[in-house]
């Protein structure tokens, strides 16, 4: 009787490859290398762009059911509600009419004054309305994604507002969408000034669920609870005089270098659905060279060696 | 009537039941659906409670089909999730690779337990993975998230019984003798 081969796979240890532990070590180290490359050097933005474009159709497909539900909801919106809203809007329109009528004249006057002062127009009518697609899933950051990207001319660094104030800044641009980092994101900085006193400071986000605070402000600075903070415009990213936040709490400890000033954003931040992206401010004149500082440093070191 | 009730019954497979190997396309399809579910827009409470569907499905296949889905696959899927989430590159990849490794360790015994006890063990795995991500991000300079950070892994574990039943259906042997 002829020996027939037994129909089984080759023993498992022949084709299973490296042990799970070896695989884990390999892929774990690879992940850590990636994490390091991404946090430290931002090498991987190109890959992210390509992969983001590939994933875009999926992301849109996922949103469709929600959009359909919202559309049906709108369609069946209560007629009485709409009528009420109409009346309200008419009243608001009438109330704003004088302002609206005065606007062309004001703009003309403003233009003339600007020309007189030889100031560059900081930003023109470059605002683009965008809609929030979804909130970032990452619980560690405060980001939203909006429905316009490279194809609409959005660029990283542009300021994002809603109807009440500054929401954040465009940080990444994909072909058909863009990522907006909100002012509440950790260490997201907005240069501000206090509307009442003109004191300049920088507003820093503190992460999810925590109030942004004004850092590097002396305990003696002229700040009061309820003060409104406007963008100061000195960074060239945010156009000046946009409302950002309101001071809600001040802790002055003279023993410390700076006061702790908690604020509340005036804009809807992560609740607004429609946002406005403002084009980059006109390039500010180049910052003057700072030879003095490096000289000081060198001199300081020299002295140190001598003394 | 008997046949219909047999087809639509959602009783989980008993540990003694030998499941057929899954079709590779089915594994791929379920992973894709989980990825899409992860990308679905949400806000408010849903956002805070939304589990990582992909992690749960991945864990299921790591346990049920270790030949198709292992540490390497999990790592790659994690990389895709990193792009979809715009998080740090390698964060989900590392988490899923560790999850797959832990699953390989757990796999031989976890299926002997009833589904709700499996869910408890899955909860431990998912919470540990979330903890790993927390450590990685904390080193990277991220702020501590709110306490709701612990909710998604728990919800994910609660989903385990349902997902197991759904995912094992195509692999259940057809019971010809039942007629």
Boltz contact constraints between the chains, C-beta under 6 A:
constraints:
  - contact:
      token1: [A, 20]
      token2: [B, 71]
      max_distance: 6.0
  - contact:
      token1: [A, 20]
      token2: [B, 101]
      max_distance: 6.0
  - contact:
      token1: [A, 20]
      token2: [B, 104]
      max_distance: 6.0
  - contact:
      token1: [A, 23]
      token2: [B, 71]
      max_distance: 6.0
  - contact:
      token1: [A, 24]
      token2: [B, 71]
      max_distance: 6.0
  - contact:
      token1: [A, 24]
      token2: [B, 97]
      max_distance: 6.0
  - contact:
      token1: [A, 24]
      token2: [B, 101]
      max_distance: 6.0
  - contact:
      token1: [A, 27]
      token2: [B, 71]
      max_distance: 6.0
  - contact:
      token1: [A, 27]
      token2: [B, 75]
      max_distance: 6.0
  - contact:
      token1: [A, 27]
      token2: [B, 97]
      max_distance: 6.0
  - contact:
      token1: [A, 28]
      token2: [B, 97]
      max_distance: 6.0
  - contact:
      token1: [A, 31]
      token2: [B, 90]
      max_distance: 6.0
  - contact:
      token1: [A, 31]
      token2: [B, 93]
      max_distance: 6.0
  - contact:
      token1: [A, 31]
      token2: [B, 94]
      max_distance: 6.0
  - contact:
      token1: [A, 34]
      token2: [B, 89]
      max_distance: 6.0
  - contact:
      token1: [A, 34]
      token2: [B, 90]
      max_distance: 6.0
  - contact:
      token1: [A, 35]
      token2: [B, 88]
      max_distance: 6.0
  - contact:
      token1: [A, 35]
      token2: [B, 90]
      max_distance: 6.0
  - contact:
      token1: [A, 38]
      token2: [B, 88]
      max_distance: 6.0
  - contact:
      token1: [A, 38]
      token2: [B, 89]
      max_distance: 6.0
  - contact:
      token1: [A, 39]
      token2: [B, 140]
      max_distance: 6.0
  - contact:
      token1: [A, 44]
      token2: [B, 89]
      max_distance: 6.0
  - contact:
      token1: [A, 51]
      token2: [B, 83]
      max_distance: 6.0
  - contact:
      token1: [A, 55]
      token2: [B, 84]
      max_distance: 6.0
  - contact:
      token1: [A, 58]
      token2: [B, 36]
      max_distance: 6.0
  - contact:
      token1: [A, 59]
      token2: [B, 39]
      max_distance: 6.0
  - contact:
      token1: [A, 62]
      token2: [B, 36]
      max_distance: 6.0
  - contact:
      token1: [A, 62]
      token2: [B, 39]
      max_distance: 6.0
  - contact:
      token1: [A, 62]
      token2: [B, 40]
      max_distance: 6.0
  - contact:
      token1: [A, 63]
      token2: [B, 41]
      max_distance: 6.0
  - contact:
      token1: [A, 66]
      token2: [B, 41]
      max_distance: 6.0
  - contact:
      token1: [A, 134]
      token2: [B, 41]
      max_distance: 6.0
  - contact:
      token1: [A, 135]
      token2: [B, 43]
      max_distance: 6.0
  - contact:
      token1: [A, 137]
      token2: [B, 85]
      max_distance: 6.0
  - contact:
      token1: [A, 138]
      token2: [B, 85]
      max_distance: 6.0
  - contact:
      token1: [A, 138]
      token2: [B, 87]
      max_distance: 6.0
  - contact:
      token1: [A, 139]
      token2: [B, 145]
      max_distance: 6.0
  - contact:
      token1: [A, 139]
      token2: [B, 149]
      max_distance: 6.0
  - contact:
      token1: [A, 140]
      token2: [B, 137]
      max_distance: 6.0
  - contact:
      token1: [A, 140]
      token2: [B, 142]
      max_distance: 6.0
  - contact:
      token1: [A, 140]
      token2: [B, 145]
      max_distance: 6.0
  - contact:
      token1: [A, 179]
      token2: [B, 86]
      max_distance: 6.0
  - contact:
      token1: [A, 186]
      token2: [B, 143]
      max_distance: 6.0
  - contact:
      token1: [A, 207]
      token2: [B, 143]
      max_distance: 6.0
  - contact:
      token1: [A, 208]
      token2: [B, 146]
      max_distance: 6.0
  - contact:
      token1: [A, 209]
      token2: [B, 146]
      max_distance: 6.0
